[in-house]
Amino acid sequence: MERAFFEAGKALTELRDRRLYRSTHKTFEEYCRDRFGHSRQQSNYLIAAAGVYENLTTIGCQNVENENLTTNGSQILPTSERQVRSNDQA
């Protein structure tokens, strides 16, 4: 559960980048609104948060797949998208 936002962000990245939404919707924004009930901006927050989380987990070349999902060595990892959002996006 700690990485749900990360998995969602990765999935949204693939949907957007590979344009997989186009089989049912004209735009990524329409797809997100219809499928998930949130705006493109919220999807972009999740996508960005997944990137930050991925960067944090690769610090020190540690593989957290088999480790405690909330820590990376002594570093506590974020458990929500909001924790990695910059203050100007609040």
PyMOL Python script that loads the backbone (N, CA, C, O; Angstrom):
from pymol import cmd

cmd.read_pdbstr("""\
ATOM      1  N   MET A   1       0.809  -1.183   0.000  1.00  0.00           N
ATOM      2  CA  MET A   1       0.000   0.000   0.000  1.00  0.00           C
ATOM      3  C   MET A   1       0.862   1.260   0.000  1.00  0.00           C
ATOM      4  O   MET A   1       0.454   2.301  -0.516  1.00  0.00           O
ATOM      5  N   GLU A   2       2.059   1.159   0.583  1.00  0.00           N
ATOM      6  CA  GLU A   2       2.927   2.326   0.663  1.00  0.00           C
ATOM      7  C   GLU A   2       3.304   2.864  -0.709  1.00  0.00           C
ATOM      8  O   GLU A   2       3.570   4.057  -0.855  1.00  0.00           O
ATOM      9  N   ARG A   3       3.329   2.004  -1.707  1.00  0.00           N
ATOM     10  CA  ARG A   3       3.778   2.419  -3.033  1.00  0.00           C
ATOM     11  C   ARG A   3       2.636   2.564  -4.028  1.00  0.00           C
ATOM     12  O   ARG A   3       2.882   2.608  -5.234  1.00  0.00           O
ATOM     13  N   ALA A   4       1.416   2.637  -3.567  1.00  0.00           N
ATOM     14  CA  ALA A   4       0.271   2.716  -4.480  1.00  0.00           C
ATOM     15  C   ALA A   4       0.374   3.923  -5.407  1.00  0.00           C
ATOM     16  O   ALA A   4       0.092   3.815  -6.600  1.00  0.00           O
ATOM     17  N   PHE A   5       0.776   5.071  -4.865  1.00  0.00           N
ATOM     18  CA  PHE A   5       0.897   6.265  -5.708  1.00  0.00           C
ATOM     19  C   PHE A   5       1.993   6.074  -6.755  1.00  0.00           C
ATOM     20  O   PHE A   5       1.879   6.580  -7.871  1.00  0.00           O
ATOM     21  N   PHE A   6       3.047   5.352  -6.403  1.00  0.00           N
ATOM     22  CA  PHE A   6       4.144   5.086  -7.334  1.00  0.00           C
ATOM     23  C   PHE A   6       3.667   4.200  -8.482  1.00  0.00           C
ATOM     24  O   PHE A   6       3.933   4.482  -9.651  1.00  0.00           O
ATOM     25  N   GLU A   7       2.967   3.136  -8.137  1.00  0.00           N
ATOM     26  CA  GLU A   7       2.449   2.229  -9.171  1.00  0.00           C
ATOM     27  C   GLU A   7       1.441   2.947 -10.062  1.00  0.00           C
ATOM     28  O   GLU A   7       1.441   2.755 -11.278  1.00  0.00           O
ATOM     29  N   ALA A   8       0.588   3.770  -9.468  1.00  0.00           N
ATOM     30  CA  ALA A   8      -0.389   4.544 -10.254  1.00  0.00           C
ATOM     31  C   ALA A   8       0.327   5.510 -11.191  1.00  0.00           C
ATOM     32  O   ALA A   8      -0.046   5.638 -12.357  1.00  0.00           O
ATOM     33  N   GLY A   9       1.342   6.182 -10.689  1.00  0.00           N
ATOM     34  CA  GLY A   9       2.098   7.117 -11.514  1.00  0.00           C
ATOM     35  C   GLY A   9       2.811   6.443 -12.666  1.00  0.00           C
ATOM     36  O   GLY A   9       2.845   6.964 -13.781  1.00  0.00           O
ATOM     37  N   LYS A  10       3.386   5.269 -12.389  1.00  0.00           N
ATOM     38  CA  LYS A  10       4.047   4.513 -13.471  1.00  0.00           C
ATOM     39  C   LYS A  10       3.042   4.098 -14.531  1.00  0.00           C
ATOM     40  O   LYS A  10       3.320   4.202 -15.726  1.00  0.00           O
ATOM     41  N   ALA A  11       1.873   3.627 -14.104  1.00  0.00           N
ATOM     42  CA  ALA A  11       0.844   3.203 -15.050  1.00  0.00           C
ATOM     43  C   ALA A  11       0.353   4.386 -15.879  1.00  0.00           C
ATOM     44  O   ALA A  11       0.187   4.266 -17.093  1.00  0.00           O
ATOM     45  N   LEU A  12       0.122   5.515 -15.237  1.00  0.00           N
ATOM     46  CA  LEU A  12      -0.319   6.709 -15.967  1.00  0.00           C
ATOM     47  C   LEU A  12       0.732   7.178 -16.964  1.00  0.00           C
ATOM     48  O   LEU A  12       0.399   7.623 -18.063  1.00  0.00           O
ATOM     49  N   THR A  13       1.994   7.077 -16.582  1.00  0.00           N
ATOM     50  CA  THR A  13       3.078   7.445 -17.498  1.00  0.00           C
ATOM     51  C   THR A  13       3.021   6.590 -18.754  1.00  0.00           C
ATOM     52  O   THR A  13       3.130   7.104 -19.867  1.00  0.00           O
ATOM     53  N   GLU A  14       2.851   5.299 -18.576  1.00  0.00           N
ATOM     54  CA  GLU A  14       2.782   4.408 -19.735  1.00  0.00           C
ATOM     55  C   GLU A  14       1.550   4.701 -20.586  1.00  0.00           C
ATOM     56  O   GLU A  14       1.638   4.749 -21.813  1.00  0.00           O
ATOM     57  N   LEU A  15       0.410   4.896 -19.943  1.00  0.00           N
ATOM     58  CA  LEU A  15      -0.812   5.227 -20.679  1.00  0.00           C
ATOM     59  C   LEU A  15      -0.634   6.498 -21.505  1.00  0.00           C
ATOM     60  O   LEU A  15      -1.032   6.559 -22.668  1.00  0.00           O
ATOM     61  N   ARG A  16      -0.032   7.503 -20.888  1.00  0.00           N
ATOM     62  CA  ARG A  16       0.174   8.787 -21.577  1.00  0.00           C
ATOM     63  C   ARG A  16       1.214   8.671 -22.683  1.00  0.00           C
ATOM     64  O   ARG A  16       0.964   9.066 -23.822  1.00  0.00           O
ATOM     65  N   ASP A  17       2.377   8.132 -22.347  1.00  0.00           N
ATOM     66  CA  ASP A  17       3.482   8.105 -23.296  1.00  0.00           C
ATOM     67  C   ASP A  17       3.216   7.198 -24.494  1.00  0.00           C
ATOM     68  O   ASP A  17       3.615   7.509 -25.617  1.00  0.00           O
ATOM     69  N   ARG A  18       2.552   6.096 -24.254  1.00  0.00           N
ATOM     70  CA  ARG A  18       2.247   5.171 -25.352  1.00  0.00           C
ATOM     71  C   ARG A  18       0.892   5.455 -25.993  1.00  0.00           C
ATOM     72  O   ARG A  18       0.460   4.760 -26.913  1.00  0.00           O
ATOM     73  N   ARG A  19       0.235   6.494 -25.485  1.00  0.00           N
ATOM     74  CA  ARG A  19      -1.080   6.934 -25.993  1.00  0.00           C
ATOM     75  C   ARG A  19      -2.107   5.804 -26.007  1.00  0.00           C
ATOM     76  O   ARG A  19      -2.888   5.672 -26.950  1.00  0.00           O
ATOM     77  N   LEU A  20      -2.096   5.012 -24.978  1.00  0.00           N
ATOM     78  CA  LEU A  20      -3.006   3.874 -24.885  1.00  0.00           C
ATOM     79  C   LEU A  20      -4.450   4.307 -24.657  1.00  0.00           C
ATOM     80  O   LEU A  20      -5.367   3.515 -24.875  1.00  0.00           O
ATOM     81  N   TYR A  21      -4.668   5.526 -24.230  1.00  0.00           N
ATOM     82  CA  TYR A  21      -6.000   6.069 -23.994  1.00  0.00           C
ATOM     83  C   TYR A  21      -6.760   6.311 -25.295  1.00  0.00           C
ATOM     84  O   TYR A  21      -7.983   6.455 -25.281  1.00  0.00           O
ATOM     85  N   ARG A  22      -6.052   6.357 -26.409  1.00  0.00           N
ATOM     86  CA  ARG A  22      -6.652   6.772 -27.681  1.00  0.00           C
ATOM     87  C   ARG A  22      -7.661   5.776 -28.250  1.00  0.00           C
ATOM     88  O   ARG A  22      -8.435   6.120 -29.143  1.00  0.00           O
ATOM     89  N   SER A  23      -7.657   4.554 -27.742  1.00  0.00           N
ATOM     90  CA  SER A  23      -8.649   3.592 -28.233  1.00  0.00           C
ATOM     91  C   SER A  23     -10.056   3.941 -27.748  1.00  0.00           C
ATOM     92  O   SER A  23     -11.045   3.516 -28.345  1.00  0.00           O
ATOM     93  N   THR A  24     -10.144   4.715 -26.664  1.00  0.00           N
ATOM     94  CA  THR A  24     -11.458   5.067 -26.123  1.00  0.00           C
ATOM     95  C   THR A  24     -11.680   6.572 -25.963  1.00  0.00           C
ATOM     96  O   THR A  24     -12.824   7.015 -25.865  1.00  0.00           O
ATOM     97  N   HIS A  25     -10.606   7.364 -25.936  1.00  0.00           N
ATOM     98  CA  HIS A  25     -10.733   8.797 -25.684  1.00  0.00           C
ATOM     99  C   HIS A  25      -9.799   9.583 -26.604  1.00  0.00           C
ATOM    100  O   HIS A  25      -8.752   9.088 -27.019  1.00  0.00           O
ATOM    101  N   LYS A  26     -10.194  10.794 -26.908  1.00  0.00           N
ATOM    102  CA  LYS A  26      -9.369  11.647 -27.767  1.00  0.00           C
ATOM    103  C   LYS A  26      -8.159  12.195 -27.038  1.00  0.00           C
ATOM    104  O   LYS A  26      -7.087  12.329 -27.628  1.00  0.00           O
ATOM    105  N   THR A  27      -8.318  12.513 -25.760  1.00  0.00           N
ATOM    106  CA  THR A  27      -7.223  13.126 -25.014  1.00  0.00           C
ATOM    107  C   THR A  27      -6.953  12.376 -23.717  1.00  0.00           C
ATOM    108  O   THR A  27      -7.818  11.676 -23.191  1.00  0.00           O
ATOM    109  N   PHE A  28      -5.746  12.536 -23.221  1.00  0.00           N
ATOM    110  CA  PHE A  28      -5.355  11.959 -21.938  1.00  0.00           C
ATOM    111  C   PHE A  28      -6.203  12.567 -20.818  1.00  0.00           C
ATOM    112  O   PHE A  28      -6.585  11.871 -19.877  1.00  0.00           O
ATOM    113  N   GLU A  29      -6.492  13.847 -20.922  1.00  0.00           N
ATOM    114  CA  GLU A  29      -7.309  14.526 -19.918  1.00  0.00           C
ATOM    115  C   GLU A  29      -8.707  13.906 -19.832  1.00  0.00           C
ATOM    116  O   GLU A  29      -9.195  13.637 -18.734  1.00  0.00           O
ATOM    117  N   GLU A  30      -9.352  13.677 -20.974  1.00  0.00           N
ATOM    118  CA  GLU A  30     -10.674  13.042 -20.989  1.00  0.00           C
ATOM    119  C   GLU A  30     -10.614  11.646 -20.382  1.00  0.00           C
ATOM    120  O   GLU A  30     -11.491  11.255 -19.611  1.00  0.00           O
ATOM    121  N   TYR A  31      -9.576  10.902 -20.735  1.00  0.00           N
ATOM    122  CA  TYR A  31      -9.408   9.552 -20.218  1.00  0.00           C
ATOM    123  C   TYR A  31      -9.299   9.559 -18.690  1.00  0.00           C
ATOM    124  O   TYR A  31      -9.967   8.777 -18.013  1.00  0.00           O
ATOM    125  N   CYS A  32      -8.466  10.432 -18.158  1.00  0.00           N
ATOM    126  CA  CYS A  32      -8.274  10.502 -16.708  1.00  0.00           C
ATOM    127  C   CYS A  32      -9.560  10.880 -15.991  1.00  0.00           C
ATOM    128  O   CYS A  32      -9.895  10.317 -14.949  1.00  0.00           O
ATOM    129  N   ARG A  33     -10.270  11.837 -16.561  1.00  0.00           N
ATOM    130  CA  ARG A  33     -11.522  12.277 -15.952  1.00  0.00           C
ATOM    131  C   ARG A  33     -12.556  11.149 -15.949  1.00  0.00           C
ATOM    132  O   ARG A  33     -13.196  10.898 -14.927  1.00  0.00           O
ATOM    133  N   ASP A  34     -12.722  10.471 -17.084  1.00  0.00           N
ATOM    134  CA  ASP A  34     -13.716   9.406 -17.183  1.00  0.00           C
ATOM    135  C   ASP A  34     -13.325   8.147 -16.414  1.00  0.00           C
ATOM    136  O   ASP A  34     -14.154   7.536 -15.740  1.00  0.00           O
ATOM    137  N   ARG A  35     -12.080   7.775 -16.521  1.00  0.00           N
ATOM    138  CA  ARG A  35     -11.630   6.508 -15.939  1.00  0.00           C
ATOM    139  C   ARG A  35     -11.343   6.592 -14.447  1.00  0.00           C
ATOM    140  O   ARG A  35     -11.670   5.672 -13.697  1.00  0.00           O
ATOM    141  N   PHE A  36     -10.737   7.686 -14.015  1.00  0.00           N
ATOM    142  CA  PHE A  36     -10.284   7.792 -12.633  1.00  0.00           C
ATOM    143  C   PHE A  36     -10.982   8.881 -11.832  1.00  0.00           C
ATOM    144  O   PHE A  36     -10.848   8.943 -10.610  1.00  0.00           O
ATOM    145  N   GLY A  37     -11.732   9.743 -12.525  1.00  0.00           N
ATOM    146  CA  GLY A  37     -12.458  10.798 -11.831  1.00  0.00           C
ATOM    147  C   GLY A  37     -11.583  11.928 -11.334  1.00  0.00           C
ATOM    148  O   GLY A  37     -11.935  12.614 -10.375  1.00  0.00           O
ATOM    149  N   HIS A  38     -10.441  12.127 -11.980  1.00  0.00           N
ATOM    150  CA  HIS A  38      -9.614  13.262 -11.593  1.00  0.00           C
ATOM    151  C   HIS A  38      -9.043  13.954 -12.820  1.00  0.00           C
ATOM    152  O   HIS A  38      -9.094  13.441 -13.938  1.00  0.00           O
ATOM    153  N   SER A  39      -8.508  15.116 -12.574  1.00  0.00           N
ATOM    154  CA  SER A  39      -8.029  15.971 -13.655  1.00  0.00           C
ATOM    155  C   SER A  39      -6.689  15.494 -14.204  1.00  0.00           C
ATOM    156  O   SER A  39      -6.012  14.653 -13.611  1.00  0.00           O
ATOM    157  N   ARG A  40      -6.331  16.054 -15.346  1.00  0.00           N
ATOM    158  CA  ARG A  40      -5.013  15.787 -15.905  1.00  0.00           C
ATOM    159  C   ARG A  40      -3.934  16.271 -14.938  1.00  0.00           C
ATOM    160  O   ARG A  40      -2.875  15.654 -14.824  1.00  0.00           O
ATOM    161  N   GLN A  41      -4.204  17.374 -14.244  1.00  0.00           N
ATOM    162  CA  GLN A  41      -3.238  17.897 -13.288  1.00  0.00           C
ATOM    163  C   GLN A  41      -2.956  16.863 -12.188  1.00  0.00           C
ATOM    164  O   GLN A  41      -1.799  16.647 -11.827  1.00  0.00           O
ATOM    165  N   GLN A  42      -3.995  16.232 -11.661  1.00  0.00           N
ATOM    166  CA  GLN A  42      -3.783  15.205 -10.636  1.00  0.00           C
ATOM    167  C   GLN A  42      -2.986  14.042 -11.212  1.00  0.00           C
ATOM    168  O   GLN A  42      -2.127  13.485 -10.529  1.00  0.00           O
ATOM    169  N   SER A  43      -3.257  13.672 -12.446  1.00  0.00           N
ATOM    170  CA  SER A  43      -2.480  12.612 -13.094  1.00  0.00           C
ATOM    171  C   SER A  43      -1.026  13.024 -13.232  1.00  0.00           C
ATOM    172  O   SER A  43      -0.120  12.224 -12.998  1.00  0.00           O
ATOM    173  N   ASN A  44      -0.806  14.269 -13.610  1.00  0.00           N
ATOM    174  CA  ASN A  44       0.567  14.761 -13.729  1.00  0.00           C
ATOM    175  C   ASN A  44       1.282  14.775 -12.384  1.00  0.00           C
ATOM    176  O   ASN A  44       2.483  14.510 -12.320  1.00  0.00           O
ATOM    177  N   TYR A  45       0.561  15.082 -11.311  1.00  0.00           N
ATOM    178  CA  TYR A  45       1.158  15.005  -9.973  1.00  0.00           C
ATOM    179  C   TYR A  45       1.606  13.575  -9.669  1.00  0.00           C
ATOM    180  O   TYR A  45       2.705  13.360  -9.157  1.00  0.00           O
ATOM    181  N   LEU A  46       0.758  12.607  -9.985  1.00  0.00           N
ATOM    182  CA  LEU A  46       1.112  11.205  -9.739  1.00  0.00           C
ATOM    183  C   LEU A  46       2.296  10.770 -10.594  1.00  0.00           C
ATOM    184  O   LEU A  46       3.170  10.043 -10.121  1.00  0.00           O
ATOM    185  N   ILE A  47       2.328  11.206 -11.837  1.00  0.00           N
ATOM    186  CA  ILE A  47       3.434  10.876 -12.734  1.00  0.00           C
ATOM    187  C   ILE A  47       4.737  11.468 -12.197  1.00  0.00           C
ATOM    188  O   ILE A  47       5.762  10.788 -12.146  1.00  0.00           O
ATOM    189  N   ALA A  48       4.689  12.728 -11.802  1.00  0.00           N
ATOM    190  CA  ALA A  48       5.887  13.380 -11.260  1.00  0.00           C
ATOM    191  C   ALA A  48       6.326  12.723  -9.956  1.00  0.00           C
ATOM    192  O   ALA A  48       7.519  12.523  -9.729  1.00  0.00           O
ATOM    193  N   ALA A  49       5.369  12.389  -9.106  1.00  0.00           N
ATOM    194  CA  ALA A  49       5.688  11.753  -7.822  1.00  0.00           C
ATOM    195  C   ALA A  49       6.336  10.393  -8.034  1.00  0.00           C
ATOM    196  O   ALA A  49       7.244  10.019  -7.292  1.00  0.00           O
ATOM    197  N   ALA A  50       5.884   9.656  -9.029  1.00  0.00           N
ATOM    198  CA  ALA A  50       6.490   8.359  -9.329  1.00  0.00           C
ATOM    199  C   ALA A  50       7.950   8.536  -9.730  1.00  0.00           C
ATOM    200  O   ALA A  50       8.807   7.733  -9.360  1.00  0.00           O
ATOM    201  N   GLY A  51       8.225   9.591 -10.488  1.00  0.00           N
ATOM    202  CA  GLY A  51       9.607   9.872 -10.873  1.00  0.00           C
ATOM    203  C   GLY A  51      10.483  10.207  -9.685  1.00  0.00           C
ATOM    204  O   GLY A  51      11.622   9.748  -9.596  1.00  0.00           O
ATOM    205  N   VAL A  52       9.956  11.007  -8.770  1.00  0.00           N
ATOM    206  CA  VAL A  52      10.710  11.358  -7.563  1.00  0.00           C
ATOM    207  C   VAL A  52      10.962  10.117  -6.724  1.00  0.00           C
ATOM    208  O   VAL A  52      12.078   9.891  -6.256  1.00  0.00           O
ATOM    209  N   TYR A  53       9.916   9.310  -6.534  1.00  0.00           N
ATOM    210  CA  TYR A  53      10.046   8.089  -5.732  1.00  0.00           C
ATOM    211  C   TYR A  53      11.097   7.155  -6.343  1.00  0.00           C
ATOM    212  O   TYR A  53      11.939   6.594  -5.641  1.00  0.00           O
ATOM    213  N   GLU A  54      11.023   7.008  -7.654  1.00  0.00           N
ATOM    214  CA  GLU A  54      11.996   6.144  -8.335  1.00  0.00           C
ATOM    215  C   GLU A  54      13.419   6.665  -8.139  1.00  0.00           C
ATOM    216  O   GLU A  54      14.339   5.883  -7.901  1.00  0.00           O
ATOM    217  N   ASN A  55      13.601   7.970  -8.239  1.00  0.00           N
ATOM    218  CA  ASN A  55      14.925   8.556  -7.999  1.00  0.00           C
ATOM    219  C   ASN A  55      15.394   8.296  -6.580  1.00  0.00           C
ATOM    220  O   ASN A  55      16.562   7.975  -6.362  1.00  0.00           O
ATOM    221  N   LEU A  56      14.501   8.431  -5.615  1.00  0.00           N
ATOM    222  CA  LEU A  56      14.873   8.203  -4.220  1.00  0.00           C
ATOM    223  C   LEU A  56      15.267   6.747  -3.963  1.00  0.00           C
ATOM    224  O   LEU A  56      16.176   6.474  -3.179  1.00  0.00           O
ATOM    225  N   THR A  57      14.590   5.828  -4.619  1.00  0.00           N
ATOM    226  CA  THR A  57      14.886   4.412  -4.371  1.00  0.00           C
ATOM    227  C   THR A  57      16.155   3.954  -5.052  1.00  0.00           C
ATOM    228  O   THR A  57      16.702   2.909  -4.701  1.00  0.00           O
ATOM    229  N   THR A  58      16.636   4.716  -6.021  1.00  0.00           N
ATOM    230  CA  THR A  58      17.873   4.312  -6.699  1.00  0.00           C
ATOM    231  C   THR A  58      19.110   4.945  -6.075  1.00  0.00           C
ATOM    232  O   THR A  58      20.233   4.608  -6.449  1.00  0.00           O
ATOM    233  N   ILE A  59      18.916   5.858  -5.127  1.00  0.00           N
ATOM    234  CA  ILE A  59      20.058   6.455  -4.433  1.00  0.00           C
ATOM    235  C   ILE A  59      20.810   5.343  -3.714  1.00  0.00           C
ATOM    236  O   ILE A  59      20.217   4.579  -2.952  1.00  0.00           O
ATOM    237  N   GLY A  60      22.081   5.255  -3.950  1.00  0.00           N
ATOM    238  CA  GLY A  60      22.884   4.212  -3.325  1.00  0.00           C
ATOM    239  C   GLY A  60      22.712   2.861  -3.980  1.00  0.00           C
ATOM    240  O   GLY A  60      23.166   1.850  -3.445  1.00  0.00           O
ATOM    241  N   CYS A  61      22.053   2.831  -5.148  1.00  0.00           N
ATOM    242  CA  CYS A  61      21.862   1.592  -5.912  1.00  0.00           C
ATOM    243  C   CYS A  61      21.203   0.497  -5.086  1.00  0.00           C
ATOM    244  O   CYS A  61      21.529  -0.679  -5.252  1.00  0.00           O
ATOM    245  N   GLN A  62      20.291   0.859  -4.209  1.00  0.00           N
ATOM    246  CA  GLN A  62      19.591  -0.142  -3.414  1.00  0.00           C
ATOM    247  C   GLN A  62      18.340  -0.584  -4.146  1.00  0.00           C
ATOM    248  O   GLN A  62      17.665   0.221  -4.788  1.00  0.00           O
ATOM    249  N   ASN A  63      18.041  -1.841  -4.047  1.00  0.00           N
ATOM    250  CA  ASN A  63      16.837  -2.405  -4.649  1.00  0.00           C
ATOM    251  C   ASN A  63      15.802  -2.553  -3.547  1.00  0.00           C
ATOM    252  O   ASN A  63      15.913  -3.445  -2.705  1.00  0.00           O
ATOM    253  N   VAL A  64      14.794  -1.681  -3.546  1.00  0.00           N
ATOM    254  CA  VAL A  64      13.795  -1.732  -2.486  1.00  0.00           C
ATOM    255  C   VAL A  64      12.668  -2.702  -2.798  1.00  0.00           C
ATOM    256  O   VAL A  64      11.754  -2.845  -1.987  1.00  0.00           O
ATOM    257  N   GLU A  65      12.698  -3.366  -3.929  1.00  0.00           N
ATOM    258  CA  GLU A  65      11.662  -4.342  -4.243  1.00  0.00           C
ATOM    259  C   GLU A  65      11.577  -5.404  -3.158  1.00  0.00           C
ATOM    260  O   GLU A  65      10.486  -5.839  -2.789  1.00  0.00           O
ATOM    261  N   ASN A  66      12.721  -5.816  -2.652  1.00  0.00           N
ATOM    262  CA  ASN A  66      12.751  -6.874  -1.658  1.00  0.00           C
ATOM    263  C   ASN A  66      13.055  -6.340  -0.266  1.00  0.00           C
ATOM    264  O   ASN A  66      13.313  -7.118   0.653  1.00  0.00           O
ATOM    265  N   GLU A  67      13.029  -5.057  -0.106  1.00  0.00           N
ATOM    266  CA  GLU A  67      13.340  -4.418   1.172  1.00  0.00           C
ATOM    267  C   GLU A  67      12.052  -3.877   1.773  1.00  0.00           C
ATOM    268  O   GLU A  67      10.975  -4.010   1.191  1.00  0.00           O
ATOM    269  N   ASN A  68      12.178  -3.269   2.937  1.00  0.00           N
ATOM    270  CA  ASN A  68      11.068  -2.558   3.548  1.00  0.00           C
ATOM    271  C   ASN A  68      10.674  -1.438   2.591  1.00  0.00           C
ATOM    272  O   ASN A  68      11.522  -0.632   2.208  1.00  0.00           O
ATOM    273  N   LEU A  69       9.417  -1.375   2.202  1.00  0.00           N
ATOM    274  CA  LEU A  69       8.979  -0.437   1.169  1.00  0.00           C
ATOM    275  C   LEU A  69       8.915   1.010   1.633  1.00  0.00           C
ATOM    276  O   LEU A  69       8.704   1.908   0.818  1.00  0.00           O
ATOM    277  N   THR A  70       9.093   1.253   2.935  1.00  0.00           N
ATOM    278  CA  THR A  70       9.018   2.632   3.416  1.00  0.00           C
ATOM    279  C   THR A  70      10.376   3.209   3.745  1.00  0.00           C
ATOM    280  O   THR A  70      10.470   4.365   4.158  1.00  0.00           O
ATOM    281  N   THR A  71      11.427   2.435   3.573  1.00  0.00           N
ATOM    282  CA  THR A  71      12.759   2.966   3.847  1.00  0.00           C
ATOM    283  C   THR A  71      13.723   2.577   2.743  1.00  0.00           C
ATOM    284  O   THR A  71      13.517   1.594   2.030  1.00  0.00           O
ATOM    285  N   ASN A  72      14.754   3.349   2.619  1.00  0.00           N
ATOM    286  CA  ASN A  72      15.844   3.075   1.695  1.00  0.00           C
ATOM    287  C   ASN A  72      17.102   3.281   2.521  1.00  0.00           C
ATOM    288  O   ASN A  72      17.645   4.384   2.578  1.00  0.00           O
ATOM    289  N   GLY A  73      17.560   2.214   3.158  1.00  0.00           N
ATOM    290  CA  GLY A  73      18.642   2.357   4.125  1.00  0.00           C
ATOM    291  C   GLY A  73      18.108   3.120   5.316  1.00  0.00           C
ATOM    292  O   GLY A  73      17.148   2.682   5.950  1.00  0.00           O
ATOM    293  N   SER A  74      18.711   4.252   5.632  1.00  0.00           N
ATOM    294  CA  SER A  74      18.238   5.071   6.750  1.00  0.00           C
ATOM    295  C   SER A  74      17.267   6.160   6.290  1.00  0.00           C
ATOM    296  O   SER A  74      16.738   6.906   7.115  1.00  0.00           O
ATOM    297  N   GLN A  75      17.034   6.255   5.002  1.00  0.00           N
ATOM    298  CA  GLN A  75      16.152   7.282   4.442  1.00  0.00           C
ATOM    299  C   GLN A  75      14.708   6.791   4.451  1.00  0.00           C
ATOM    300  O   GLN A  75      14.427   5.694   3.968  1.00  0.00           O
ATOM    301  N   ILE A  76      13.802   7.579   4.987  1.00  0.00           N
ATOM    302  CA  ILE A  76      12.382   7.238   4.972  1.00  0.00           C
ATOM    303  C   ILE A  76      11.810   7.698   3.638  1.00  0.00           C
ATOM    304  O   ILE A  76      11.971   8.854   3.247  1.00  0.00           O
ATOM    305  N   LEU A  77      11.149   6.792   2.953  1.00  0.00           N
ATOM    306  CA  LEU A  77      10.583   7.099   1.639  1.00  0.00           C
ATOM    307  C   LEU A  77       9.165   7.635   1.765  1.00  0.00           C
ATOM    308  O   LEU A  77       8.467   7.312   2.726  1.00  0.00           O
ATOM    309  N   PRO A  78       8.728   8.448   0.811  1.00  0.00           N
ATOM    310  CA  PRO A  78       7.358   8.971   0.842  1.00  0.00           C
ATOM    311  C   PRO A  78       6.349   7.848   0.668  1.00  0.00           C
ATOM    312  O   PRO A  78       6.628   6.833   0.029  1.00  0.00           O
ATOM    313  N   THR A  79       5.174   8.048   1.249  1.00  0.00           N
ATOM    314  CA  THR A  79       4.101   7.064   1.128  1.00  0.00           C
ATOM    315  C   THR A  79       2.892   7.618   0.397  1.00  0.00           C
ATOM    316  O   THR A  79       1.878   6.933   0.263  1.00  0.00           O
ATOM    317  N   SER A  80       2.990   8.865  -0.081  1.00  0.00           N
ATOM    318  CA  SER A  80       1.888   9.448  -0.844  1.00  0.00           C
ATOM    319  C   SER A  80       2.438  10.456  -1.852  1.00  0.00           C
ATOM    320  O   SER A  80       3.546  10.971  -1.709  1.00  0.00           O
ATOM    321  N   GLU A  81       1.640  10.712  -2.853  1.00  0.00           N
ATOM    322  CA  GLU A  81       2.016  11.687  -3.881  1.00  0.00           C
ATOM    323  C   GLU A  81       2.225  13.064  -3.272  1.00  0.00           C
ATOM    324  O   GLU A  81       3.135  13.790  -3.673  1.00  0.00           O
ATOM    325  N   ARG A  82       1.404  13.421  -2.324  1.00  0.00           N
ATOM    326  CA  ARG A  82       1.447  14.749  -1.712  1.00  0.00           C
ATOM    327  C   ARG A  82       2.782  15.019  -1.024  1.00  0.00           C
ATOM    328  O   ARG A  82       3.227  16.166  -0.974  1.00  0.00           O
ATOM    329  N   GLN A  83       3.413  14.002  -0.507  1.00  0.00           N
ATOM    330  CA  GLN A  83       4.667  14.179   0.208  1.00  0.00           C
ATOM    331  C   GLN A  83       5.823  14.582  -0.702  1.00  0.00           C
ATOM    332  O   GLN A  83       6.826  15.104  -0.217  1.00  0.00           O
ATOM    333  N   VAL A  84       5.710  14.360  -1.979  1.00  0.00           N
ATOM    334  CA  VAL A  84       6.790  14.728  -2.888  1.00  0.00           C
ATOM    335  C   VAL A  84       6.447  15.932  -3.763  1.00  0.00           C
ATOM    336  O   VAL A  84       7.265  16.367  -4.574  1.00  0.00           O
ATOM    337  N   ARG A  85       5.236  16.469  -3.599  1.00  0.00           N
ATOM    338  CA  ARG A  85       4.840  17.623  -4.391  1.00  0.00           C
ATOM    339  C   ARG A  85       5.520  18.872  -3.855  1.00  0.00           C
ATOM    340  O   ARG A  85       5.628  19.047  -2.641  1.00  0.00           O
ATOM    341  N   SER A  86       5.979  19.740  -4.746  1.00  0.00           N
ATOM    342  CA  SER A  86       6.628  20.980  -4.316  1.00  0.00           C
ATOM    343  C   SER A  86       5.595  21.913  -3.678  1.00  0.00           C
ATOM    344  O   SER A  86       4.397  21.788  -3.928  1.00  0.00           O
ATOM    345  N   ASN A  87       6.062  22.831  -2.867  1.00  0.00           N
ATOM    346  CA  ASN A  87       5.181  23.752  -2.153  1.00  0.00           C
ATOM    347  C   ASN A  87       4.351  24.613  -3.094  1.00  0.00           C
ATOM    348  O   ASN A  87       3.221  24.969  -2.759  1.00  0.00           O
ATOM    349  N   ASP A  88       4.881  24.954  -4.253  1.00  0.00           N
ATOM    350  CA  ASP A  88       4.126  25.815  -5.176  1.00  0.00           C
ATOM    351  C   ASP A  88       3.002  25.061  -5.869  1.00  0.00           C
ATOM    352  O   ASP A  88       2.212  25.676  -6.585  1.00  0.00           O
ATOM    353  N   GLN A  89       2.902  23.747  -5.681  1.00  0.00           N
ATOM    354  CA  GLN A  89       1.826  22.953  -6.269  1.00  0.00           C
ATOM    355  C   GLN A  89       0.791  22.568  -5.222  1.00  0.00           C
ATOM    356  O   GLN A  89      -0.105  21.776  -5.513  1.00  0.00           O
ATOM    357  N   ALA A  90       0.889  23.094  -4.040  1.00  0.00           N
ATOM    358  CA  ALA A  90       0.011  22.695  -2.937  1.00  0.00           C
ATOM    359  C   ALA A  90      -1.425  23.025  -3.150  1.00  0.00           C
ATOM    360  O   ALA A  90      -2.259  22.738  -2.291  1.00  0.00           O
TER     361      ALA A  90
END
""", "prot")
cmd.dss("prot")
cmd.show_as("cartoon", "prot")
cmd.util.cbc("prot")
cmd.orient("prot")
